[in-house]
Amino acid sequence: MLIQQPGLKLILEQDNALARGISQDDIQKVRDATDIVALISERVPLKQRGHEFWGCCPFHHEKTPSFKVDSSSQFWHCFGCGEGG
């Protein structure tokens, strides 16, 4: 997969972290201490719509936003390419 935004690569590697010996507890501590909207918006311009934030997906080229970031669940998903985490 082509990742055009290197800052988001850390989010994608969560599942690989368990394989490298990082405990689920440590992953949860990092997740709790990180504002995913602030992290992603360092690389992707996001606009708020209700409690969700939307922008153009960093994983493929698009003209209309299909990349959703939910601040309450700390998850993101692209409805265009299906990537999420």
N, CA, C and O of each residue as an XYZ file, in Angstrom:
340
protein
N       0.840     -1.175      0.000
C       0.000      0.000      0.000
C       0.886      1.240      0.000
O       1.858      1.306      0.753
N       0.569      2.199     -0.816
C       1.289      3.453     -0.887
C       0.781      4.376      0.210
O      -0.413      4.663      0.287
N       1.689      4.836      1.055
C       1.316      5.764      2.120
C       1.935      7.102      1.788
O       3.156      7.261      1.813
N       1.086      8.060      1.478
C       1.560      9.372      1.079
C       1.808     10.284      2.271
O       2.465     11.314      2.124
N       1.302      9.936      3.438
C       1.455     10.749      4.634
C       2.212      9.943      5.686
O       1.594      9.146      6.392
N       3.523     10.119      5.818
C       4.314      9.297      6.723
C       3.869      9.346      8.182
O       4.053      8.366      8.903
N       3.294     10.444      8.634
C       2.853     10.546     10.020
C       1.747      9.565     10.363
O       1.605      9.173     11.521
N       0.964      9.163      9.376
C      -0.129      8.233      9.606
C       0.342      6.785      9.628
O      -0.409      5.898     10.033
N       1.565      6.537      9.201
C       2.074      5.170      9.168
C       2.083      4.566     10.573
O       1.862      3.365     10.731
N       2.332      5.379     11.581
C       2.350      4.888     12.961
C       1.005      4.301     13.364
O       0.948      3.299     14.078
N      -0.059      4.915     12.914
C      -1.396      4.429     13.240
C      -1.625      3.068     12.583
O      -2.204      2.169     13.193
N      -1.176      2.923     11.354
C      -1.389      1.683     10.618
C      -0.618      0.512     11.203
O      -0.993     -0.639     10.984
N       0.447      0.780     11.939
C       1.295     -0.286     12.444
C       0.839     -0.841     13.792
O       1.580     -1.597     14.421
N      -0.337     -0.491     14.239
C      -0.822     -0.952     15.542
C      -0.842     -2.474     15.630
O      -0.360     -3.036     16.614
N      -1.388     -3.151     14.626
C      -1.451     -4.607     14.667
C      -0.062     -5.220     14.651
O       0.170     -6.243     15.296
N       0.860     -4.612     13.924
C       2.228     -5.121     13.886
C       2.934     -4.937     15.222
O       3.883     -5.662     15.518
N       2.492     -3.985     16.032
C       3.117     -3.736     17.329
C       2.972     -4.943     18.244
O       3.898     -5.281     18.981
N       1.822     -5.588     18.200
C       1.622     -6.775     19.025
C       2.590     -7.881     18.622
O       3.106     -8.607     19.473
N       2.830     -8.003     17.324
C       3.755     -9.026     16.831
C       5.183     -8.724     17.274
O       5.993     -9.644     17.391
N       5.508     -7.463     17.520
C       6.861     -7.079     17.953
C       7.009     -7.079     19.464
O       8.072     -6.728     19.975
N       5.974     -7.463     20.185
C       6.092     -7.579     21.626
C       5.621     -6.381     22.422
O       5.892     -6.315     23.621
N       4.931     -5.434     21.819
C       4.377     -4.299     22.553
C       3.030     -4.742     23.104
O       2.176     -5.220     22.358
N       2.842     -4.586     24.397
C       1.623     -5.094     25.031
C       0.400     -4.265     24.644
O       0.514     -3.092     24.288
N      -0.750     -4.887     24.719
C      -2.013     -4.197     24.439
C      -2.214     -3.057     25.430
O      -2.783     -2.025     25.076
N      -1.755     -3.231     26.668
C      -1.866     -2.190     27.685
C      -1.063     -0.947     27.282
O      -1.542      0.177     27.427
N       0.160     -1.154     26.774
C       0.979     -0.026     26.332
C       0.360      0.667     25.121
O       0.392      1.893     25.019
N      -0.198     -0.116     24.212
C      -0.876      0.465     23.052
C      -2.049      1.325     23.508
O      -2.262      2.416     22.980
N      -2.808      0.841     24.485
C      -3.955      1.590     24.992
C      -3.507      2.877     25.685
O      -4.176      3.903     25.562
N      -2.386      2.839     26.412
C      -1.874      4.049     27.064
C      -1.526      5.125     26.033
O      -1.832      6.301     26.227
N      -0.890      4.714     24.947
C      -0.545      5.667     23.888
C      -1.813      6.205     23.240
O      -1.923      7.405     22.988
N      -2.765      5.327     22.972
C      -4.034      5.749     22.367
C      -4.755      6.749     23.272
O      -5.291      7.746     22.790
N      -4.771      6.486     24.583
C      -5.450      7.384     25.525
C      -4.761      8.743     25.616
O      -5.416      9.758     25.854
N      -3.449      8.766     25.429
C      -2.688     10.007     25.553
C      -2.630     10.806     24.256
O      -2.110     11.922     24.239
N      -3.158     10.245     23.170
C      -3.055     10.876     21.857
C      -4.416     11.346     21.377
O      -5.396     10.602     21.421
N      -4.464     12.580     20.922
C      -5.666     13.107     20.264
C      -5.530     12.791     18.785
O      -4.751     13.433     18.081
N      -6.280     11.810     18.311
C      -6.137     11.345     16.933
C      -6.456     12.446     15.928
O      -5.856     12.492     14.854
N      -7.380     13.318     16.257
C      -7.721     14.416     15.343
C      -6.519     15.355     15.202
O      -6.176     15.761     14.092
N      -5.890     15.695     16.308
C      -4.714     16.577     16.256
C      -3.565     15.903     15.506
O      -2.868     16.549     14.723
N      -3.372     14.618     15.744
C      -2.298     13.882     15.075
C      -2.499     13.841     13.561
O      -1.592     14.174     12.798
N      -3.678     13.436     13.137
C      -3.948     13.313     11.704
C      -3.978     14.679     11.030
O      -3.532     14.820      9.891
N      -4.503     15.688     11.727
C      -4.604     17.016     11.108
C      -3.238     17.685     10.925
O      -3.147     18.727     10.275
N      -2.181     17.102     11.488
C      -0.832     17.599     11.201
C      -0.475     17.365      9.735
O       0.341     18.093      9.170
N      -1.079     16.358      9.123
C      -0.774     15.988      7.733
C      -1.959     16.122      6.779
O      -1.772     16.313      5.577
N      -3.171     16.021      7.310
C      -4.377     16.028      6.474
C      -5.302     17.144      6.961
O      -5.708     17.131      8.123
N      -5.646     18.105      6.105
C      -6.604     19.130      6.524
C      -7.969     18.492      6.799
O      -8.530     17.810      5.941
N      -8.493     18.723      8.002
C      -9.777     18.150      8.406
C     -10.779     19.264      8.686
O     -10.425     20.328      9.193
N     -12.036     18.995      8.345
C     -13.126     19.922      8.661
C     -14.128     19.197      9.545
O     -14.500     18.055      9.277
N     -14.560     19.876     10.601
C     -15.497     19.261     11.534
C     -16.910     19.284     10.984
O     -17.377     20.295     10.459
N     -17.591     18.127     11.117
C     -19.022     17.988     10.813
C     -19.628     17.225     11.978
O     -19.501     16.003     12.058
N     -20.279     17.932     12.873
C     -20.794     17.304     14.089
C     -19.640     16.891     14.976
O     -18.749     17.696     15.246
N     -19.638     15.635     15.442
C     -18.524     15.172     16.274
C     -17.458     14.451     15.453
O     -16.489     13.934     16.009
N     -17.635     14.417     14.124
C     -16.677     13.776     13.239
C     -15.894     14.830     12.463
O     -16.327     15.973     12.319
N     -14.730     14.413     11.968
C     -13.896     15.284     11.152
C     -13.680     14.588      9.817
O     -13.481     13.374      9.772
N     -13.720     15.354      8.726
C     -13.629     14.795      7.385
C     -12.518     15.477      6.602
O     -12.259     16.668      6.777
N     -11.866     14.708      5.738
C     -10.838     15.248      4.861
C     -10.626     14.306      3.690
O     -11.239     13.242      3.609
N      -9.748     14.714      2.787
C      -9.403     13.854      1.657
C      -8.409     12.797      2.133
O      -7.481     13.091      2.887
N      -8.613     11.599      1.690
C      -7.813     10.456      2.140
C      -6.347     10.608      1.739
O      -6.052     10.948      0.593
N      -5.436     10.362      2.663
C      -4.007     10.446      2.343
C      -3.479      9.209      1.617
O      -2.316      9.190      1.213
N      -4.305      8.179      1.443
C      -3.852      6.925      0.858
C      -4.193      6.791     -0.613
O      -3.692      5.887     -1.281
N      -5.033      7.671     -1.128
C      -5.344      7.676     -2.554
C      -5.760      9.090     -2.943
O      -6.109      9.898     -2.082
N      -5.723      9.381     -4.214
C      -6.070     10.729     -4.691
C      -7.588     10.839     -4.843
O      -8.235      9.985     -5.449
N      -8.128     11.901     -4.282
C      -9.564     12.151     -4.402
C      -9.812     13.645     -4.330
O      -8.984     14.402     -3.824
N     -10.964     14.063     -4.845
C     -11.315     15.475     -4.857
C     -12.333     15.833     -3.784
O     -12.394     16.980     -3.341
N     -13.136     14.853     -3.363
C     -14.123     15.105     -2.318
C     -13.778     14.261     -1.097
O     -13.372     13.108     -1.243
N     -13.932     14.812      0.099
C     -13.550     14.102      1.318
C     -14.343     12.815      1.552
O     -15.574     12.817      1.532
N     -13.626     11.732      1.770
C     -14.259     10.461      2.144
C     -13.544      9.842      3.339
O     -13.808      8.697      3.705
N     -12.648     10.598      3.939
C     -11.816     10.145      5.053
C     -12.391     10.712      6.345
O     -12.356     11.923      6.562
N     -12.921      9.845      7.203
C     -13.596     10.272      8.436
C     -12.738      9.957      9.653
O     -12.179      8.866      9.761
N     -12.635     10.907     10.560
C     -11.945     10.717     11.833
C     -12.954     10.982     12.934
O     -13.570     12.047     12.975
N     -13.123     10.016     13.828
C     -14.077     10.141     14.928
C     -13.297     10.362     16.220
O     -12.588      9.471     16.688
N     -13.431     11.545     16.787
C     -12.655     11.889     17.979
C     -13.103     11.114     19.212
O     -12.295     10.870     20.108
N     -14.363     10.725     19.276
C     -14.838     10.016     20.467
C     -14.354      8.575     20.510
O     -14.076      8.051     21.589
N     -14.249      7.924     19.351
C     -13.797      6.534     19.326
C     -12.310      6.413     19.022
O     -11.734      5.334     19.161
N     -11.676      7.524     18.604
C     -10.261      7.532     18.241
C      -9.970      6.615     17.054
O      -8.885      6.040     16.970
N     -10.925      6.474     16.141
C     -10.732      5.663     14.941
C     -10.901      6.524     13.703
O     -11.499      7.599     13.755
N     -10.372      6.043     12.599
C     -10.507      6.713     11.312
C     -10.880      5.678     10.259
O     -10.601      4.489     10.410
N     -11.521      6.152      9.183
C     -11.929      5.243      8.106
C     -12.089      6.031      6.818
O     -12.602      7.150      6.818
N     -11.645      5.435      5.720
C     -11.857      6.023      4.387
C     -12.914      5.214      3.681
O     -12.768      4.005      3.497
N     -13.983      5.883      3.283
C     -15.060      5.204      2.568
C     -14.725      5.012      1.097
O     -15.428      4.288      0.393
N     -13.663      5.651      0.624
C     -13.252      5.502     -0.769
C     -12.406      4.264     -1.002
O     -12.652      3.513     -1.947
N     -11.403      4.039     -0.146
C     -10.488      2.917     -0.358
C     -10.642      1.812      0.690
O     -10.085      0.725      0.531
N     -11.398      2.086      1.762
C     -11.652      1.077      2.769
C     -10.622      0.990      3.880
O     -10.785      0.183      4.795
N      -9.565      1.795      3.833
C      -8.562      1.772      4.898
C      -9.177      2.329      6.177
O     -10.085      3.159      6.127
N      -8.687      1.876      7.304
C      -9.186      2.367      8.583
C      -8.355      1.866      9.729
O      -7.531      0.964      9.576
N      -8.577      2.455     10.873
C      -7.827      2.020     12.050
C      -8.202      2.795     13.269
O      -7.660      2.552     14.347
